[in-house]
Amino acid sequence: MKKITMVQYGCGKMSAYTMRYALEKGIKIIGAFDINPSLIGKDISQIIGSEKQLNIKIKNAEEFETFLQKHKIDVAVVTTTSIFAENYPIYEICAKNGVNAISTCEEAFYAQNSNPKLAKKLDKIAKQNNCTICGSGYQDVFWGNLISVLAGATHKIVKIKGKSSYNVEDYGISLAKVHGAGLNVKTFEKEVASNDNISSQERKKLIEAGKFSPSYMWNVNGWLCSKLGLHVIEQNQKCLPQIAKKDINSSTLGMTIKKGDCTGMSAVVTTKTKEGIVIESKCIGKVYDKDEFDCNDWTIEGEPNTRVVIERPSTVELTCATVINRIAELLCAEPGYTTTDKMCENFYKAKNIDSYIEYVGCDCEHCHND
């Protein structure tokens, strides 16, 4: 079987792992793109920390579409921002050119419940050109499939509660700014928290217009409901500032966050379902102090109660490994904007990714090519 060909879009912190992992899993990288002038022209070996020159120079993002039109590419890995609308032009270029794409964009994990207009548009274009677009990453396993697997061992569920924290320093400046890191409290309330001080009807109008700003758990709750066969009747979110107890330096923001200013935010999303199950999930993204660390904590309340706590997960590496492992399912999935709740559960790829293209672990129609 021929090697899978890949292009990398976005050559920041995450790409150091996605590109290395891809190469080590037998994928052939033939192009890389970014908007940052300081990165354009560099060999990707400098990004992944390889002493061996790979002779793949990072190109200006403006050349992306022309490159796709000239080369046969199986998959584009997109590691840029967290907002679906911001990434949509990239996805559309991929879809129009018949290139499968997988993104670390958190909203792309399940944009159907935050920007259904663009999700539907992308789905149509991808289907017309026989390719698949999806979002994946840390949430795919630790906020999604892990919870659905635990639910499969539960007789009756009353409530699902989740809490996860992560250091925005690890993901780059775009994500840090989305979380309000570095803002004073007054500016945070105006630019971040005020988006949620609205009625359900106002939120619905924003969603329909594609102008809603979801927290990460908004899309996770939608994904979980879809995976578990639940029907949403009400969903809301509330964003709160995380306050620095002392001055904290942020290398990503290039500044010192003063005591009393915002290191980031916590967002709580509550989803009520027709089946009576409530999902309450909370994510905390901020610039960490030296004694803080990532944690993932989920509880299923019902019969029986089950709790799983994972301390100090390597969130960045887990995100990137999940994305590269997911390429097998991506290439076998139904064409369209097909989210991972419609694919089989993540599993370890012991061999090169191309070994799993015809059969990726189960007999469902999404995962088996006859």
N, C-alpha and C positions, 0 to 999 in steps of 0.2 A: 504494500500500500504506500502511496506517495506521502511525503511529509505534508502536514498541515501548514499552510502559509498564513502569516499573521502580520498585521501592522499595529503599531502602538500609537494611540492618540493621547497626548498628555505625558510629558516626560519628567514629571516631578518626583516626589518622594515615593509614591506608590509604585511607579514604573520600575524603580530599582529592583523590586521584587517580582512584579509580573513578568518582566522581560527575562530575568534570570530563571525564574521557575519555568517559563515557557520553553526556553532553550534546553533546560535540563530534562524536560518531558518530551523532547524530540520535535518541538515545533520550530519551524523555520521563520525567523523574523526577516521581512524584506523591506520594511519601512518604519519610520518613526517621525512623529510630528508634534510641534509645540508652537505656542504663540510667544514664548519668552525669548527675546533676542539673545540673551546670555547662554541659552541652550542650543540655539540653531547653529548647525555646523559641527557640533560635537559628535564624536563617535559614541554609539550607545555603550561601548565598553567602559567609558568613563562614568556612565550612569550606574551600571551594575557592578562596578568595581572589579572588572576583569583586566588582567595585565595584557591579555591577547586582544589585538585590534580586530573588531568584527566587521569593519568596513561598511557599516550602516550609519550614515550621517543623519542627524536629526534635521528634518526639513521644516520650512515655514508652514504653519497650518493652512495657509492660503493655497498651498499646492496639493492639499489632501485629495480633493475630488478628482483632479487631473491624474493623480497617481493611481487612484482606484480604477479609473477608466482605462489605464494603460497596462495594468497587471492583473493576473488571476490571483485573487486573495480569498482565502476561506473565512477568515475572522479578523475583526478589528476589536482590540481591547481598549476601552475608553476609560481613562482615569483622570477626570477633570473635577467638575464641581458637583454639588449635591442636589441641584435643582433641575428637574426634568426639562422645563422650558429653556433653560440656558444650554442644555446639552442637545435639545431637539434638532437644531440644524446639523449637528454631527450625525445623529442617528438617521436623519432623513437622507443625507448624502450616502450613507452606507446602504440604506434600504433601496434608494433609487438605482444604485449600482449593483444590487444583488449581493451585497457583502453582509454576512452575518456579523452581529456586533453584540458584545457583552460589556456592561458598564458597572463601575463601582458606585455610580450615582445612587444615593439612598432612595430618592423619590422614584427612580426607575424600577425599584424592586416591586412596586405595585402602584403605578400612577393612575390606575383606573378610578381610584376613590379620591384623588386630589386634583388631577387634570385630565378628566375623561375625554375632553374634546381633542387634545393632542394625542392621547393614547389611541383613540379610535382612528385618527388620521394616520398615525404611524403604522398601526396594524394593517390598514388598507394598502398602504404603499409597499410594505414588506411582503404581504401576500401576493400582490401583483408581480413582484420581482423574485418570488420564491426564496426568501431568506428570512432569518429569525433575529429579532432584537430582544434583549432581556437585560435585567439588572440583577446583580448578585453581589456576594461579598460576605462579610461577617454576619450580617443579619440573616442570610440564607440558612445558615446552620444554627447559630446561637440564639436567634430571636424567632426563628421559623421552624425548620425541620426538627430541631431538638425538642421543641414544645409539642409539635404534632405527634412525634413518636411517643412522648410521655403521655399525651392524651389518649393514645391507642392502648395504654395499659390501665386506663381509668374507667370505672363503671359509670360514674355520674360526675359531671363537671358543673359546679356552681359559678366559679370565678377563676380566671387566670390572671395572676399578678406578676409583672415583670419589672426588673430594674437593671439598667446597665450603665456603666460609666466608662468614659474614654478620654484620653488626653488629646485635645485638639492640636497640640504641638506636633503630633505624629502625622498629621494629614495635610499640612500645608495651609497657606494663608487664606485661601477661599473659604475653607471650612471654618477656620477660626473666626472669620468675620461674620459668617452666617450665624454663629453662636453668640454674637455680641461681645466677644472677648475684647477687652481693652476699652470698652465704652464706660462712661460714668452711668450711674443708675438712672438719672433723668433721661439721658439719651436712649438707654436701653428700653425704658418704658415707652418712649415715643416711637422708636424704630423697630422694636422686636415685640414686646409684650402687647402693645396696642392692637396688633393684628388679630389677637384672640378675644379682645373685649367687644365682641359682636354677638348678635343673636344668631340662632340656628338658620333663620331665613337669609340673613346677610351672608353667612358662611356658605350656604348653598349657592347663592348667586355668584360669589367669588369663585367657587369651584367650577360652576358651569361656564364661567367666563375665562377660566384658566389663570386666575389671578390670586389663588389661595397659596399661602406659604405654609406647607405642612412641616411639622417636626418629623424626625425619622420614624417615630413609633406610629404616626398616623398611617403610614403605608404598611408598616408591619402588622398592625391590627387588621387592616383590610386583607392582607395576604393570609393571615391566620384564619380569618372568617371564611375565605374562599377555600383554603386547604381543608378546614374542618367541616365544611358544608353548612356554615352558619349564615344567617341573613341579618344584616345590619339594619336596625331601626333608628338608632341615634348614635352620633359620635361627636365628641368635642375635645378640645385640647387647651391647655393652659401653660404658658411659658413663664418661668420665674428666673430672676438673675442669680448667679452664683457670685458671692461677694468675697473679694480678697481680704483676708484677715491681716495681711501684711504685704509689703511690696514684693511682687513676684516678677522676675524677668521672663520675657517671652522672646525666644530667638526667632520664632516664626513671624511674629508681628514686628520684630525689631524694636521693641520698646519695653519699658518697665511698667507693669500694671500697678498703679498706686493702691495702697490700702483704702478700702471702701469702694473701689471701682469694680467692674465686672470681669471675672475670669472666664465667664461663659454663661451657660444657662442649663436649667433642667426643664424638661417638657413632659407633662403628664397627659396621656391620651386615654380617654374612657369610652369604650364602645359597648352599647347595649344591643342585644340580638333578639330576634323573634323567638328563639329557642330558650330564652331566659338566662343564657350565659353572659356574664359580663367580663370583658377583657380590660384590664387597667395596666397600662405599661408606662414606664418612666425611663427616659434616657437623660444622662447627665454628661454634657460635653463641656470641658473647661480646660484652661491651662493649669496643670497640676503643680502643687507645691511638692517639695522633694520627698515627702513621706506619703504621698498619695499614689494609688495604683488602680488599674482597671479591675472591674468586677462585674460579673454577670449573675443575676439572682432571680430565679423564676419559681413561682409556686402555683400548683394546680390545686384548688380547693374543691373538695367533693368527696367522693368515695372511691378510693382512699385519698387522703391529702398527700401530695408529693412535692418536694422542694429540691431544686438543684442549684448549687452555688459553685461558680468557677472563679477563683481568685487569680489575678495576674495573668489573664489570657494575653497572648501576643497578638493583639487585635489587628495590627497592620499586616503581619505575616499571614495570619489566618484569613484575613480578607483577600489577600492576593492569591494564596494557595487555593481558596475556594473558587475564585474566578477562573483560574487556569484549569482546575479539575473540571469545572462546569462546561468547558468548551466542548467536551464530548457530548453532553446532553444538548447543548445549544445546536450542534450540527445535526443532531438527530430529531430535533423538535419540529412541531408543526410550524409552517411558515406564518409570519405575522409578528406582532408584538406579543410574545408568548412568555408570560412570567413563570418563575420556577415552581410555583404551586401546581403547575400543569406538567411538571417533569418529575422523574423519580427522585428519591432522596439522594443527597450527596453521598458519594462513597469514594474510598481511597483508590487512586489510580496507580497501581504498582508498576505498570509498564508505561511506555510512551502513550500519549493521548490518542494518537491515530489508531492504536490497537483496540480502542473502545467505540469506534464510530459506528460499526455495524451492529454492535450489541453492547449496551451500556448498563447491564445489571438487572433488567427485568423484562417481562414480556408484554408490557403495556404498549399501546399503539404509538406513544410518543417516543419510546426508547428502542424500538426494534425495527430495523430495516430488513424487509424480506428480499 
